[in-house]
Amino acid sequence: MSAHHAAQRHGGRLRLAAPSPAVAETLGIVGLTEVIPCHPTLRDALWPRQPDEPSMADARHSHGGHQEGDGE
């Protein structure tokens, strides 16, 4: 959370790229994925996303498990 707040203070935002399944699940359980979005790849984390687009956690829940990579 301190990194998230520091990024906000400087006009940025924190996004996580390719967190391990355990980390992503823990962040989801405690509700941090609502604040710090998790993305399956670095490319996804860097690509501009709209606020209403699903995060990695949303995709994981709707597809029933961890998704490997981005198919490349």
Stockholm file with secondary structure:
# STOCKHOLM 1.0

chainA/1-72         MSAHHAAQRHGGRLRLAAPSPAVAETLGIVGLTEVIPCHPTLRDALWPRQPDEPSMADARHSHGGHQEGDGE
#=GR chainA/1-72 SS CHHHHHHHHTTCCCCEESCCHHHHHHHHHTTGGGTSCEESSHHHHHSCCCTTSCCHHHHHHHHTSCCCSCCC
#=GC SS_cons        CHHHHHHHHTTCCCCEESCCHHHHHHHHHTTGGGTSCEESSHHHHHSCCCTTSCCHHHHHHHHTSCCCSCCC
//
